[in-house]
Amino acid sequence: MIAPLVDLNRCEGKGDCLDVCPENVFEIRRIDEVAYLSLGLMHRLKLRVYGMKVAYTPNADACRSCGLCVTACPEGAIKLARTA
């Protein structure tokens, strides 16, 4: 299966992926505390500026690998990758 992977070091939670995905794979929500603490200081500060929101893929198994999210993301934070 191929699914979108979001790089939380780059994601600013703007929601372009949410807008273009025909399969409703994405959601924009507050970053999980564990994920937030795993980021470096500069990335944590950047997230504070952007409202602490990032993209998550709760419906990744619905992805059809169209790539619209990859091209729509202004930060280049999404890539499609083969999953187990």
C-alpha positions in Angstrom: 0.0 0.0 0.0 1.2 3.5 -0.7 0.2 6.3 1.7 1.0 9.9 2.4 3.7 10.6 5.1 3.7 14.1 6.6 7.0 15.5 7.8 6.1 17.4 11.0 9.3 19.3 10.8 8.0 21.0 7.7 4.2 21.0 8.1 2.6 24.3 9.0 -1.0 23.0 9.1 -2.3 25.3 6.3 -4.7 22.6 5.1 -4.0 22.6 1.4 -3.8 18.8 1.5 -7.2 18.7 3.2 -8.7 20.8 0.5 -7.4 18.8 -2.5 -7.7 15.2 -1.2 -10.7 13.4 -2.8 -10.6 10.6 -0.3 -10.6 12.6 3.0 -7.3 11.1 4.1 -6.2 14.2 6.1 -7.2 16.2 9.1 -5.6 19.3 10.5 -5.4 19.4 14.3 -3.2 20.4 17.2 0.1 18.5 17.2 0.3 15.6 19.7 2.5 16.4 22.7 4.9 13.5 22.1 5.4 14.5 18.4 5.9 18.1 19.5 8.5 17.3 22.1 10.4 15.1 19.5 11.0 18.2 17.3 14.0 20.5 17.6 13.7 23.9 19.2 13.4 25.8 15.9 10.7 23.6 14.6 8.8 23.9 17.9 9.0 27.7 17.7 7.8 27.6 14.1 4.8 25.6 15.1 3.9 28.1 17.8 3.9 30.8 15.2 1.6 28.7 13.0 -0.9 27.8 15.8 0.4 24.4 16.8 -1.6 22.7 14.0 -0.3 20.1 11.6 -1.7 17.5 9.2 -2.4 14.0 10.2 -3.5 11.1 8.1 -6.2 9.1 10.1 -7.6 7.7 6.9 -4.4 6.8 5.2 -5.7 3.4 4.0 -8.3 5.3 1.8 -5.4 6.9 -0.2 -5.4 6.1 -3.9 -1.9 7.6 -4.4 -3.1 10.4 -6.7 -0.4 12.8 -5.5 -2.6 15.8 -5.3 -1.6 16.4 -1.7 2.1 16.2 -2.6 1.8 19.0 -5.2 -0.6 21.1 -3.1 1.6 21.3 0.0 3.4 24.6 0.0 6.0 23.4 2.5 6.8 20.2 0.6 5.9 18.3 3.8 4.1 15.4 2.2 5.5 12.4 0.3 3.9 9.2 -0.8 5.6 6.1 0.5 5.1 2.4 0.5 3.9 1.1 3.9 3.8 -2.4 5.3 
